[in-house]
Amino acid sequence: MSHLNLGQINELKELMEDAFEDLISTYLTDSDQKNLLLKEAVLAENLVKVAEISHSLKGSSANICALPLSLIFKEIEDLARSEVTANIATLFESAQVEYLLVKAELESLV
């Protein structure tokens, strides 16, 4: 099972041509940094930061056609905005596993 919508990613690749590699590189660099910040926020139970960072990761993951990953970040964001700390850490761990799979797929495309 692909962790990316390959139909959409191929359309994006065709549309963007040479800029596609820059998009992937920027996404991965940005996401690596934001995942570290999200980890810190989750550990500190800083729900404002958790919501803010997961919102950003949700959008950028959707933009590169990683919809399952985007949905996990949406769940984290929704819980944080509802001030529910239960399950955030577990969802964060799921997001990290999914992110590594997405990252590997993206790296294989460029």
C-alpha positions as CSV (number, residue, x, y, z in Angstrom):
1,M,0.0,0.0,0.0
2,S,1.3,3.4,-0.9
3,H,1.4,6.1,1.7
4,L,1.0,8.7,-1.1
5,N,-1.8,9.2,-3.6
6,L,0.4,8.2,-6.6
7,G,-2.0,9.4,-9.2
8,Q,-2.0,12.9,-7.7
9,I,1.7,12.9,-7.0
10,N,2.4,12.0,-10.7
11,E,0.1,14.9,-11.8
12,L,2.0,17.2,-9.4
13,K,5.3,15.9,-10.7
14,E,4.3,16.5,-14.3
15,L,2.9,19.9,-13.6
16,M,5.8,21.2,-11.6
17,E,8.6,19.5,-13.7
18,D,12.0,20.5,-12.3
19,A,10.5,22.3,-9.3
20,F,9.0,19.0,-8.0
21,E,12.4,18.0,-6.4
22,D,12.5,21.4,-4.7
23,L,9.0,20.9,-3.3
24,I,9.9,17.5,-1.9
25,S,13.2,18.7,-0.5
26,T,11.5,21.7,1.2
27,Y,8.7,19.5,2.5
28,L,11.1,17.0,4.1
29,T,13.4,19.6,5.6
30,D,10.4,21.6,7.0
31,S,8.6,18.5,8.3
32,D,11.8,17.1,10.0
33,Q,12.1,20.3,11.9
34,K,8.4,20.6,12.7
35,N,8.2,17.0,13.9
36,L,10.9,17.7,16.4
37,L,9.0,20.8,17.6
38,L,5.8,18.8,17.8
39,K,7.5,16.1,19.9
40,E,8.7,18.8,22.3
41,A,5.2,20.3,22.5
42,V,3.6,16.8,23.0
43,L,6.0,16.0,25.8
44,A,5.4,19.4,27.5
45,E,1.7,19.0,26.9
46,N,1.6,22.4,25.3
47,L,-1.7,22.0,23.6
48,V,-1.5,25.4,21.8
49,K,1.8,24.5,20.2
50,V,0.6,21.0,19.5
51,A,-2.4,22.3,17.6
52,E,-0.4,25.0,15.8
53,I,2.3,22.6,14.6
54,S,0.0,19.7,13.8
55,H,-2.2,22.1,11.7
56,S,0.8,23.1,9.7
57,L,2.0,19.5,9.2
58,K,-1.6,18.5,8.2
59,G,-1.7,21.0,5.4
60,S,1.8,20.5,4.1
61,S,1.3,16.7,4.1
62,A,-2.0,17.0,2.2
63,N,-0.2,19.3,-0.3
64,I,2.3,16.5,-1.2
65,C,-0.5,13.9,-1.4
66,A,0.2,12.1,1.9
67,L,-3.4,11.9,2.9
68,P,-3.2,9.2,5.6
69,L,-0.4,11.3,7.3
70,S,-2.4,14.4,7.0
71,L,-5.4,12.7,8.7
72,I,-3.3,11.7,11.7
73,F,-2.1,15.3,12.1
74,K,-5.7,16.4,11.8
75,E,-6.7,14.1,14.7
76,I,-3.8,15.4,16.8
77,E,-4.8,19.0,16.0
78,D,-8.5,18.3,16.8
79,L,-7.6,16.7,20.2
80,A,-5.3,19.6,21.1
81,R,-7.9,22.2,20.2
82,S,-10.4,20.4,22.3
83,E,-7.9,20.3,25.2
84,V,-7.9,16.5,25.3
85,T,-4.5,15.2,26.1
86,A,-5.5,11.5,26.0
87,N,-4.2,9.7,22.8
88,I,-2.1,12.6,21.6
89,A,1.2,10.9,22.4
90,T,0.0,7.6,20.8
91,L,-1.2,9.5,17.7
92,F,2.1,11.4,17.6
93,E,4.0,8.0,17.5
94,S,1.7,6.8,14.7
95,A,2.4,10.0,12.8
96,Q,6.1,9.5,13.2
97,V,5.9,5.9,11.8
98,E,3.7,7.1,8.9
99,Y,6.0,10.1,8.2
100,L,9.1,7.8,7.9
101,L,7.1,5.7,5.3
102,V,6.1,8.8,3.4
103,K,9.6,10.2,3.5
104,A,11.0,7.0,2.0
105,E,8.4,7.0,-0.8
106,L,9.1,10.7,-1.6
107,E,12.8,10.1,-1.6
108,S,12.4,7.2,-4.1
109,L,10.5,9.6,-6.4
110,V,13.3,12.2,-6.8
